[in-house]
Amino acid sequence: MEMNISKDIRYVGVNDSTTDLFESQYIIPEGISYNSFVILDERVALMDTVDARFADEWLENVKRELAGRTPEYLVVSHVEPDHAGSIAVALKAFPTIKLVGNVKTFQFIEQFFALNLPESQRIIKTEGDKLELGAHTLSFILAPMVHWPEVMVSYELSEKVLFSADGFGKFGVPDDGEWDCEARRYYFNICGKYGVQVQSLLKKALALDIAKIAPLHGPVLTGDLSHYIKQYDTWSSYRPETEGVFIAYASIHGNTAVAANELAEKLKASGVKVAISDLSRDDIAECVEDAFRYDRIVLASPTYDAGIFSPMDDFLSHLKAKGYQNRKVAIIENGSWAPAAAKLMRSFMETLKNISFVEPVVSIKSALTAQSRAQLDELAKNLLK
């Protein structure tokens, strides 16, 4: 996939195929890109750096595009180390370069990298401020909590490019195919908690004439951008994207899994789109993604030590942390002598916004019986309504 935006806006980022866990928690089997660009004009601007482990490769890319020129500016959209980790390398290679950010940008740079820059090397921008490069002009938009408080996006006026920081990013390298799946998993796990802030940024972005979107991870988005914008509007509004049922189960000895899979088959037989995950084994980030994707969710868990079995308990904590809301919830519990999971799961979900429940609660005592299967049949019918 072509990552150069134009003859004047060149890609100098790198692909990371060595990291197994992004932010030490999200599986990235296809790797991830750290995107950086250089704008070549009367005055040259670098747009972000990359993870420090790839600083040498990045600097080689930068020098290739500069062809002997010296950059005047380094625009810092986001100080997270996978993007700002090579700032010190840039300062060493180009001692006269000036960093462009906002007040929090420089606070975080000092905290992370112990770089106390002189005032002469700091250019502090706020909402609506511009940076003139010649034929190109950057206009800055503050985007606090998308997904850190210092985040700042840039709009290049002449070529109508939105440098969107972590917004519109995805897991995987830019040329690994379809955008939606890994962009969805990325959004809900990285930015999901901050839907209100993403909505605010979208409103600002929609007032602009945007031809291309250049995020800090993933491909440069071109062509008809309405699909990407629509997805972000849906996701950040906490609206379901797909009509269907996500069944999330945790099972100790396999009996809860049997019930979850039987329910899945009943629903599929009625033509409903169904996704199902074993919380003990499947990627938790994928489970969070599917929970937000579908309009209905079934939680199936045994009782364990008088509480919720830990894989389910962990999953519910992830949902709450990411602002889960606006969904229909059904519950299956298993308990051999003192079942408590259903009551506890319901109490937990009641703390979230706009959650409604689909009855009945299916209560299993060790293994499915004719009675609990009848409850499962009734639940399937009600989930179809």
N, C-alpha and C positions, 0 to 999 in steps of 0.2 A: 504494500500500500504506500502510495506517495505521501510523505509527511512534509515535504517542502510546501509552504503555502503559496509562494510566488518566487520570482527571481530575486526579490529583495527581502523576503522573510523566509529564512532557511532553518531547517531542522538540525539540531546538534545534540539531541537527546540520545539515550542508550536503552537497550533492552536488558533486563535482568532475568536470566534463566537459572540462577543459582539459589535464590531464596525460596525456601519451602513454605514459610509462613509469613504473610504480610502482617505487619504490626504484631508479630509473634502470636497470631491467632487465626488468621484466615488462610486456608489452603489455596495456593496458586500454582496448580500443576502446569499451566501454560506460561508461567512467569508473569512479569509486569514490566511496563515501560516507565521510564522517568523522562518526561518530555521537557525539552528546553529548545528555545529558538533564538536566532540572532536576526535583528532588523538592521539591514544595511542601508544607510542613508548618509546625509551630510554628517550627522552624528550617529554613531552606532550604539544600539542597545541590545544587551543580552536579556532574555526573558527566562529567569530562573536558572538554577544549576541542577545537579543530580546528587544521588546518594554518594557519600564520600568514597565508597568502595569502587566506584566507577569514575572517579575524578580524572584519572589519566586519560581514559578513553574520551570522556567529555571534552577535556581541554584540547585533545588532538582534533576532535570534530570542530571545535570553536575556531582554532587557529587555521584549519583548512578553509573554512568559510571566510574568515577575516582576510586571508591572503596578505598578511603583513600590516593590516590596519590595527588600530587600538580602539577598543570600545570605550565610549564615554560613560555609559550607564549599565548597571545591573539592576533590573526590576525584580523585586522579591515579592511574588504573589502570596507565598505561604512558607512559613519557617519550619514546617515539619522536616526532620532531617533527610527524608528521601528526596526532598526538593532543594533544600538549602544547605545540604551537607558539604558542598564543594565551594562555598563562599570564600573560605580562607584560601583555597587554591586559586580562585579568581583574583583575589586581592594580591597574592604573591606574583601571579603572572602579569597582572595589569595594575601596578601600584597606584595609578592615578584614577582608577575607575571610581565612580560615585554610585552608592547604593540608593535605590529609590524604594520607599515603602511608606508605612504610616507609623504613628507613634509606637503602637504595640509591636510592629515589625522589629524595630530596633531594640526594644526591651527584650524580646524573645531571642534575638540574635546574640545579645550579650549573655543571656541565661544559658543557652545551648552551647555556644561556641567560644565563650569568653572573649568576644571581639568587641572591645569598647572603642568604636570608631570615632574619630574626630568629627566635629560638626561640619567641617569642610567636605567630608565624604558622605554625609547624610543629606538626602533630599526627602523631606517629609511631605507626603501628599495626603489629601483628604478627598471627600466625595466631590466629584466634578472637576477636580484639578486636572491639568493637562501637562504633557511633556512633549515639546516640539523637537522633532528629529530632522526636519527638512520637509520632504514631501509626505512623510508619515507623522501622524500625531497620535499619541496615546492619551485616552481619557480614562480616569480612574473611578472605579465604583467600589465602595466599601461593602464587604459581604461577611460581616461578623457572624461566627458560628456556622459557617458553611465550609469546613466544619470546626474551625478554630477561630478564636476571637480576632486574630490579626489579618484574616484572609481579605485579599483585595484583588478584584479582577480588573482587566484592562480591555478597553475597546479601541482598536486602531481604526481611525476614521476613514482613511483613503481606500483601504482594501476591505473594510467592513468585517474585521476579524475580532471575535470575542475570545480573549485569553481567559478561560473560565476557571482557573485554579483546579480544585478537586471536582467541581461541578462537571457533569457529563463525562466523568472518567469511568474506566472499567478495569477489571482484572484482565490479565492476559496481555500479549504484545499486540501492537496495532494491526498486524495483518493476519490475525488468527480467526478471521471470519465474523460470524454474526455478532451484533452488538448487544441486543436486548438482554440476553441471559446473564452475561457477566457484568453488564452495566447495572442490572437490577440487583444482583447479589452485592455488588460494590455499593450501590446507593443505600440499600436498607441497612447494611452493616456498618458503613462508614458515616453516612449522613442522615440515617433514618430518624434519629432523635430530633433533628432540626428542621422538620417540615415547614414550620412557620417562617424560619429564616430563608429557606430555599424558595418559598413562595414569594417572599419580599424581593429576592434577587431576580426571580423570573419576571416579576412585574417591571423591574427596571430594565431587564434585558429586552422584553417585548416592546419597549418604547424605542429600541434601536433598530436600524436596518442591518441585520446580520447576514453575512454571506457564508462565513465559516466559523466553526467553534473549535478552538484549540485547547483541550484540557491538559492537565498535568499527567494523566495516565490514559493510555489508549489512543485510538486513531483521531486524526483531525476530521471533524464532521463537515461534510460538504453537501451540495445538492439541495434537495428539499429537506429543510431542517424541521419541518412541522412534526414529523414522527417523534424525534428526540425530545422536542419541547413538550409535546402532548404526554409522553411517558413521564417526564419529570413533573409535569403538572399533576398527573394522576398519583404518582408515588408520593409527592410532597403534600398532597391533600389528604393522604391516608384513605383514598378511595380504592376499593378492590379493582384490580385490573382484569381479572378473569372470573366468569361465573363458574363455580366448581367447588369441590370439597378437598381440603387438605387434611389428611389423617396423620397425626403425629402420635406415635406410640412408643412406650418404653415397656419392656417385658423382661421378667427375671427368668422364668422357666419356660417361656414360650406360649403360655395360655392367653395372655393379653394380646400377643401378636396374632394368634389364631382369630380372636374376635375382631381385631382391627382389619385383618385381611378379608374376613368374611363380609364385613360391612363394605369394604372397598368393592368387592365383587358384586354385591347387591346393587350398589350405586352405579357401577359401570354398566350393569345389565339394563339399567333404566336410561342409559345414554348420558349420564352426568360425567363431566370431566373430573377425574380423581387423581390426586397425587398422594403418595403415602411414603412415610419415612420412619425408619427405626432410629430413635433418638440415641440409642446406645452405640450406634455404629456409623451413622451417616454424618456428613459434614454439617455442623450446627449452623454455619452461615447459609448453606443451601436450605436448611429447614426454616430459618428466619425469613429468607427470601420467599419461600412458598407460602408461609403463613400470611405475609402481606399481599401476595399475588392473588389469592383466592378469597371469595366472599364468605365462605364457611370453613370452619375448622373443627375437627374432632380431636379431643385430647383423651388419650387412653393410657392409664397408668395403674400399676398396683400400689397398694399401701406398703410402706417399708419403714420399719422402726417407728410406727405410729404416724408417719408423715408421707410425703410424696416421694416416690422412687427418684433417686438423685438425677438421672438423666432428664426426666421431665421437669424436676424442680429447676435445673439449670436452664432448660429451654424457656420456661416461663419467665425466669429472670431476664433472659435476653430480650424477650418480647416487651417486657415492661421498660427496659432500658432504652429500647428503640421507639417507644411511643405507640405501641400497638393499640388499635381502636377501630370502631366502626365495623364490627364483624359479628356474625352469628356463631355461637359456640355450642358444641355438644360434648358430652362427657361419658366416658366409659371407665369404670373402676374395677379393680380386682382386689379382693381381700379375703383371706382364708378364715380369719377369726375375728378381726376387729377392723373392718374396712373404714378408712378415713379419707382416702385419696379424693373421692368425688367432692366431699364437703370442702376440703382444703383447696382443690383446684378452682371450684366455683367461687370461694371467698377471694382467692387471688384475682381471678378474672373480673370480679365485681369492682375491683379498685381501678380498672382501666376505663377509658371513655367509650360510651355508646356501645356497650356489649350487650347483646341479647342472647338468650339461651334457648336451645332446641331440646325439647323433652322427648322421651323420658331419659333419665340417667340409667344407663345399663350397668347393673351391679352384678359382677361375677363372683362366685365363691369358689376359688381355685381354678375351675374349668367351666366352660360353657355347658349349660344344661338346656332342656327344652324351654324352661321358663326364661332364662336369660337370652336365648335365641329369639324368643317371641318379643322381648324388649328390643333386641337388635333389629328385628323386622320393623317394629313400630318406629324406631329411631330413623331407619332408612327412609320410610315413607314421609316422615316429618321433615327430614333434610331436603326432600325433593319439593316441598311446598314453596 
